[in-house]
Amino acid sequence: MSIDPEALRAHYTAFLAPRRILLTGHSHQAWPDVARQGQLEAWDAAARDVDDKWGEAFAVADEVRGYIADQIGASADEIALGQNTHELVTRLLSALPLAERRHIVTTTGEFHSAHRQLSRLSEEGVDIEWVEALHAQTLAQRLSARVRSDTALVLVSSVLFETSSIVPHLGELATQVRAMGAELCIDAYHAFSVVPFTIAGGLKSAFVVGGGYKYAQWGEGSCFLRVPASCELRPVYTGWFSDFASLEHRGSGPVGYGDRGADRFAGSTYDPVSHYRARKVIRFFREQGLTIDALRACSLRQTARIIAGLDGFEVATPGEDGARGGFVAVTLPDASAQAARLRSAGIFVDARGDKLRFGPAPYVTDDEIDRALETFRAR
């Protein structure tokens, strides 16, 4: 089933204001109108049930957890939920045996929160090795070559956030990391709901982090960490939801964790509104046939159109379908200034360093893409 952007737009009336073109699909997609209903359902549940609202909230969270698991080929019991990926990755970092294994391998192309947190750890004596993220085709092999006997973690994105380059051969990297007794964490945020990604490709031993703020259209507060079923790590940064069933039996022994692997990485009291909103959007996606295959086909067609319209510019995103994620980046010395200029014309894009990013979405029409590119070329 193919996606018809014109027909889909009727479900996004609040976000798709006249004379505004949203090419922010890689960052903040428009929310369908049903998302507002989800937020109101959370309000109604709180007003009706007060502190008894949590039974329903947990059921809503379980539906979100189940959808995530289906999308990445995991079990729902392996999915820990969090308000943001930084919270979840930091919880993983706190579980690593950094007293014995002081080495972490990552790339220069990771998102700001991971880059900042790892940089801060390096100030505390953890050996952070940064591998150049250029040439994504060989990145997994180059990471693998840096893994050694004192490596605790390898952290890498499946799609690089600056260039939209897909990083291949992650399954082979997982095998090498596991053989050396280390952990692998894959940031799949720029794959979730736009590029097919599952742990079936040799990644059953890997942690996977991602969320719904971008392509899934869930908004803030709905992130996840997939935890390998065999995980026995004990995060130091741990919340009371990690052993929810034992709250009435506090003892003086070691801190306990729940039965499910993902319980080890659970947090504490959170705002359930995000999950009500996500559940509404998940159901909307199913009703509209917005499957990962349909979304990927739409994205590839749209990004190919953008690349064609950027002929003559330095496009940093791969042209090959199998190597390209869900947005297109062009290298410009004044990328931020160009983003501001386009915004003044009602065209929403963004910049990361010297990269101007164009992110289509399933509700963006070809005419909007063409008008945005025409305005950009008129600079």
KOLBA-584939 format. One line per 5 residues: number of its first residue (from 1); their letters; for each residue y, x, z of C-alpha. Coordinates in nm, 2 decimals. Layout:
NUM = A = Y:X:Z | ... .
// end
This chain:
1 = MSIDP = 0.00:0.00:0.00 | 0.33:0.15:-0.11 | 0.65:0.11:0.09 | 0.94:-0.09:-0.06 | 1.26:0.03:0.12 .
6 = EALRA = 1.47:-0.26:-0.01 | 1.23:-0.51:0.14 | 1.20:-0.31:0.47 | 1.58:-0.30:0.52 | 1.59:-0.66:0.63 .
11 = HYTAF = 1.42:-0.55:0.96 | 1.68:-0.29:1.05 | 2.00:-0.50:1.04 | 2.15:-0.35:1.36 | 2.13:0.01:1.25 .
16 = LAPRR = 2.19:-0.02:0.88 | 2.56:-0.09:0.89 | 2.75:-0.13:0.56 | 2.89:0.18:0.40 | 2.67:0.40:0.62 .
21 = ILLTG = 2.38:0.61:0.48 | 2.14:0.74:0.74 | 1.97:1.06:0.63 | 1.88:1.15:0.98 | 1.51:1.06:0.94 .
26 = HSHQA = 1.40:1.39:1.08 | 1.61:1.35:1.40 | 1.70:0.99:1.50 | 1.56:0.72:1.27 | 1.69:0.37:1.28 .
31 = WPDVA = 1.51:0.14:1.51 | 1.38:-0.18:1.37 | 1.54:-0.49:1.52 | 1.22:-0.57:1.72 | 1.29:-0.26:1.93 .
36 = RQGQL = 1.57:-0.45:2.11 | 1.32:-0.72:2.20 | 1.10:-0.45:2.37 | 1.40:-0.35:2.58 | 1.46:-0.71:2.68 .
41 = EAWDA = 1.09:-0.75:2.77 | 1.12:-0.46:3.01 | 1.43:-0.62:3.17 | 1.25:-0.95:3.21 | 0.94:-0.79:3.36 .
46 = AARDV = 1.16:-0.61:3.62 | 1.36:-0.93:3.70 | 1.04:-1.14:3.73 | 0.81:-0.90:3.91 | 1.04:-0.64:4.08 .
51 = DDKWG = 0.82:-0.37:4.22 | 0.51:-0.54:4.10 | 0.62:-0.47:3.74 | 0.42:-0.15:3.73 | 0.09:-0.31:3.65 .
56 = EAFAV = 0.23:-0.45:3.33 | 0.42:-0.13:3.26 | 0.10:0.08:3.29 | -0.07:-0.15:3.05 | 0.22:-0.11:2.80 .
61 = ADEVR = 0.19:0.27:2.84 | -0.18:0.25:2.78 | -0.12:0.08:2.45 | 0.12:0.35:2.35 | -0.13:0.61:2.46 .
66 = GYIAD = -0.40:0.45:2.25 | -0.19:0.45:1.94 | -0.10:0.82:1.98 | -0.46:0.90:2.03 | -0.56:0.71:1.71 .
71 = QIGAS = -0.29:0.89:1.51 | -0.41:1.24:1.60 | -0.78:1.18:1.63 | -0.80:1.22:2.01 | -0.92:1.01:2.30 .
76 = ADEIA = -0.67:0.80:2.49 | -0.78:0.97:2.81 | -0.65:1.30:2.66 | -0.29:1.18:2.63 | -0.04:1.25:2.90 .
81 = LGQNT = 0.30:1.08:2.86 | 0.64:1.22:2.94 | 1.01:1.15:2.90 | 1.05:1.46:2.68 | 0.85:1.75:2.54 .
86 = HELVT = 1.03:2.00:2.76 | 0.89:1.83:3.07 | 0.54:1.84:2.93 | 0.55:2.20:2.80 | 0.70:2.32:3.12 .
91 = RLLSA = 0.42:2.15:3.31 | 0.17:2.34:3.09 | 0.35:2.67:3.15 | 0.33:2.61:3.52 | -0.05:2.58:3.49 .
96 = LPLAE = -0.11:2.92:3.32 | -0.25:3.22:3.51 | 0.07:3.42:3.45 | 0.00:3.65:3.75 | -0.30:3.80:3.55 .
101 = RRHIV = -0.20:3.71:3.19 | 0.16:3.79:3.15 | 0.18:3.76:2.77 | 0.29:3.46:2.56 | 0.30:3.46:2.18 .
106 = TTTGE = 0.54:3.22:2.00 | 0.76:3.22:1.69 | 1.13:3.25:1.62 | 1.12:2.90:1.46 | 1.05:2.69:1.77 .
111 = FHSAH = 1.28:2.42:1.89 | 1.57:2.50:2.13 | 1.41:2.37:2.45 | 1.10:2.58:2.40 | 1.30:2.88:2.29 .
116 = RQLSR = 1.53:2.85:2.59 | 1.25:2.80:2.85 | 1.05:3.10:2.71 | 1.36:3.31:2.71 | 1.42:3.23:3.07 .
121 = LSEEG = 1.06:3.32:3.16 | 1.11:3.66:2.99 | 1.40:3.72:3.23 | 1.14:3.68:3.51 | 0.91:3.94:3.37 .
126 = VDIEW = 0.68:3.74:3.14 | 0.61:3.92:2.82 | 0.73:3.69:2.54 | 0.64:3.81:2.19 | 0.84:3.65:1.92 .
131 = VEALH = 0.68:3.64:1.57 | 0.92:3.59:1.27 | 0.88:3.23:1.14 | 0.97:3.31:0.78 | 0.68:3.28:0.54 .
136 = AQTLA = 0.50:2.99:0.70 | 0.19:3.04:0.48 | 0.10:3.35:0.68 | 0.24:3.26:1.02 | -0.09:3.15:1.18 .
141 = QRLSA = -0.26:3.48:1.07 | 0.03:3.68:1.21 | 0.02:3.50:1.54 | -0.35:3.55:1.56 | -0.31:3.92:1.52 .
146 = RVRSD = -0.08:3.93:1.83 | -0.33:3.77:2.06 | -0.47:4.02:2.32 | -0.67:4.02:2.64 | -0.37:3.94:2.86 .
151 = TALVL = -0.24:3.66:2.64 | -0.20:3.33:2.83 | -0.06:3.10:2.56 | 0.03:3.08:2.19 | 0.29:2.82:2.11 .
156 = VSSVL = 0.37:2.72:1.75 | 0.50:2.42:1.55 | 0.29:2.25:1.29 | 0.61:2.19:1.09 | 0.91:2.41:1.14 .
161 = FETSS = 1.22:2.23:1.25 | 1.47:2.43:1.05 | 1.30:2.44:0.71 | 1.04:2.16:0.71 | 0.77:2.41:0.62 .
166 = IVPHL = 0.42:2.31:0.71 | 0.23:2.59:0.90 | -0.13:2.60:0.76 | -0.45:2.76:0.91 | -0.39:2.64:1.26 .
171 = GELAT = -0.76:2.57:1.31 | -0.84:2.94:1.25 | -0.57:3.03:1.49 | -0.72:2.80:1.75 | -1.06:2.97:1.72 .
176 = QVRAM = -0.91:3.32:1.77 | -0.70:3.20:2.07 | -1.00:3.04:2.24 | -1.22:3.35:2.18 | -0.96:3.56:2.37 .
181 = GAELC = -0.95:3.31:2.66 | -0.60:3.19:2.60 | -0.45:2.85:2.54 | -0.29:2.72:2.22 | -0.01:2.46:2.22 .
186 = IDAYH = 0.10:2.30:1.89 | 0.44:2.13:1.86 | 0.36:1.85:1.63 | 0.68:1.66:1.67 | 0.78:1.71:1.31 .
191 = AFSVV = 0.44:1.59:1.19 | 0.39:1.28:1.40 | 0.43:0.97:1.19 | 0.53:1.15:0.87 | 0.27:1.43:0.80 .
196 = PFTIA = -0.10:1.36:0.86 | -0.21:1.57:1.16 | -0.53:1.54:1.36 | -0.72:1.77:1.60 | -1.02:1.73:1.38 .
201 = GGLKS = -0.92:2.03:1.18 | -1.06:2.28:1.43 | -0.80:2.19:1.70 | -1.01:2.02:1.97 | -0.94:2.31:2.20 .
206 = AFVVG = -0.56:2.29:2.15 | -0.29:2.12:2.35 | -0.06:1.91:2.12 | 0.29:1.80:2.21 | 0.51:1.55:2.02 .
211 = GGYKY = 0.70:1.23:2.06 | 0.85:0.92:1.91 | 1.22:1.00:1.89 | 1.21:1.11:1.53 | 0.98:0.96:1.26 .
216 = AQWGE = 0.80:0.71:1.48 | 1.13:0.52:1.54 | 1.06:0.47:1.92 | 1.38:0.62:2.05 | 1.41:0.84:2.36 .
221 = GSCFL = 1.16:0.87:2.65 | 0.83:0.85:2.47 | 0.67:1.19:2.44 | 0.31:1.30:2.48 | 0.09:1.60:2.55 .
226 = RVPAS = -0.27:1.59:2.42 | -0.49:1.77:2.68 | -0.83:1.91:2.58 | -1.11:1.71:2.74 | -1.25:2.02:2.91 .
231 = CELRP = -0.92:2.12:3.06 | -0.94:2.23:3.43 | -0.59:2.38:3.46 | -0.39:2.29:3.77 | -0.02:2.26:3.70 .
236 = VYTGW = 0.22:2.38:3.97 | 0.48:2.14:3.84 | 0.29:1.83:3.93 | 0.39:1.47:4.00 | 0.24:1.20:4.22 .
241 = FSDFA = 0.10:1.02:3.92 | -0.14:1.31:3.87 | -0.36:1.18:4.15 | -0.25:0.82:4.17 | -0.58:0.69:4.30 .
246 = SLEHR = -0.58:0.91:4.61 | -0.24:0.83:4.74 | -0.38:0.66:5.05 | -0.60:0.96:5.14 | -0.36:1.25:5.17 .
251 = GSGPV = -0.53:1.55:5.33 | -0.46:1.91:5.41 | -0.69:2.05:5.15 | -0.61:2.17:4.79 | -0.39:1.94:4.58 .
256 = GYGDR = -0.61:1.71:4.38 | -0.59:1.57:4.03 | -0.71:1.25:3.87 | -1.03:1.20:3.68 | -0.89:1.20:3.33 .
261 = GADRF = -0.80:1.53:3.18 | -0.45:1.41:3.10 | -0.39:1.30:3.46 | -0.34:1.67:3.54 | -0.02:1.66:3.34 .
266 = AGSTY = 0.11:1.33:3.46 | 0.46:1.32:3.61 | 0.62:1.08:3.85 | 0.82:0.75:3.85 | 0.98:0.70:3.50 .
271 = DPVSH = 1.18:0.44:3.31 | 0.92:0.21:3.14 | 1.18:0.07:2.90 | 1.09:0.34:2.65 | 0.73:0.23:2.63 .
276 = YRARK = 0.81:-0.14:2.59 | 1.04:-0.04:2.30 | 0.77:0.19:2.15 | 0.50:-0.08:2.18 | 0.72:-0.32:1.98 .
281 = VIRFF = 0.77:-0.07:1.71 | 0.40:0.03:1.70 | 0.31:-0.34:1.64 | 0.59:-0.37:1.38 | 0.45:-0.06:1.19 .
286 = REQGL = 0.11:-0.22:1.18 | 0.24:-0.55:1.06 | 0.44:-0.38:0.78 | 0.16:-0.16:0.67 | 0.35:0.16:0.77 .
291 = TIDAL = 0.04:0.37:0.80 | 0.05:0.75:0.80 | -0.07:0.76:0.44 | 0.20:0.51:0.32 | 0.47:0.69:0.52 .
296 = RACSL = 0.36:1.03:0.38 | 0.36:0.91:0.02 | 0.71:0.76:0.07 | 0.84:1.08:0.23 | 0.70:1.30:-0.04 .
301 = RQTAR = 0.86:1.09:-0.31 | 1.20:1.08:-0.13 | 1.21:1.45:-0.04 | 1.11:1.55:-0.40 | 1.41:1.34:-0.52 .
306 = IIAGL = 1.64:1.52:-0.28 | 1.51:1.86:-0.39 | 1.57:1.77:-0.75 | 1.92:1.66:-0.66 | 1.99:2.00:-0.50 .
311 = DGFEV = 1.92:2.20:-0.81 | 2.14:2.51:-0.81 | 2.15:2.53:-0.43 | 1.94:2.75:-0.20 | 1.68:2.50:-0.08 .
316 = ATPGE = 1.49:2.64:0.22 | 1.22:2.37:0.21 | 0.90:2.43:0.00 | 0.88:2.24:-0.32 | 0.51:2.20:-0.31 .
321 = DGARG = 0.39:1.86:-0.16 | 0.13:2.02:0.06 | 0.37:2.27:0.21 | 0.66:2.03:0.28 | 0.74:1.82:0.59 .
326 = GFVAV = 0.96:1.51:0.62 | 1.30:1.65:0.55 | 1.48:1.89:0.31 | 1.70:2.19:0.43 | 1.95:2.37:0.22 .
331 = TLPDA = 2.10:2.70:0.33 | 2.48:2.71:0.34 | 2.73:2.94:0.52 | 2.93:2.64:0.63 | 2.64:2.40:0.70 .
336 = SAQAA = 2.81:2.25:1.01 | 3.13:2.19:0.83 | 2.95:2.02:0.54 | 2.77:1.80:0.79 | 3.10:1.69:0.93 .
341 = RLRSA = 3.25:1.63:0.59 | 2.96:1.41:0.49 | 2.98:1.22:0.82 | 3.34:1.14:0.74 | 3.22:0.98:0.42 .
346 = GIFVD = 2.96:0.77:0.61 | 2.67:0.99:0.52 | 2.47:1.10:0.83 | 2.30:1.44:0.81 | 2.29:1.73:1.05 .
351 = ARGDK = 2.29:2.11:1.06 | 2.09:2.37:1.24 | 2.25:2.71:1.21 | 2.30:2.78:0.84 | 2.07:2.49:0.74 .
356 = LRFGP = 2.20:2.15:0.63 | 1.92:1.90:0.68 | 1.87:1.58:0.47 | 1.61:1.34:0.63 | 1.51:1.03:0.44 .
361 = APYVT = 1.32:0.74:0.60 | 1.12:0.44:0.47 | 1.43:0.22:0.48 | 1.64:0.46:0.27 | 1.68:0.36:-0.09 .
366 = DDEID = 1.69:0.58:-0.40 | 2.05:0.47:-0.46 | 2.15:0.59:-0.11 | 1.99:0.92:-0.17 | 2.16:0.96:-0.50 .
371 = RALET = 2.50:0.87:-0.36 | 2.47:1.11:-0.07 | 2.38:1.39:-0.30 | 2.66:1.31:-0.54 | 2.90:1.33:-0.24 .
376 = FRAR = 2.75:1.65:-0.12 | 2.78:1.82:-0.47 | 3.15:1.72:-0.49 | 3.23:1.96:-0.21 .
// end
